[in-house]
């Protein structure tokens, strides 16, 4: 959940196995933009809760029992909006280029 790289702390969370095919990644890792352990712990705890909510929402989006199956494009759109909100709320910057390249280039697979 929290790791120190150099003098900066990073948040890390594994993407649940059932969502990896949709998000085209096995983990979420991002800089917390701080070298202070207490601040990093607080940000990481909030991000852990937020990513849990995001995962649950994506599961609802792809759950066929609700007859609310979304396309890969709709899930990507949701995830992009989620990233922007998290960046704004917690004052962090998430490198989206790898995510965009991985997902958008493979969207036809889903």
Secondary structure, 3 states (H helix, E strand, C coil): CEEEECCEEEEEEECCHHHHHHHCCCEEEEECCCCCHHHHHHHHHHHHHHHHHHHHHHHHHHCHHHCCCCCHHHHHHHHHHHHHHHHHHHCCCCCCHHHHHHHHHCHHHC
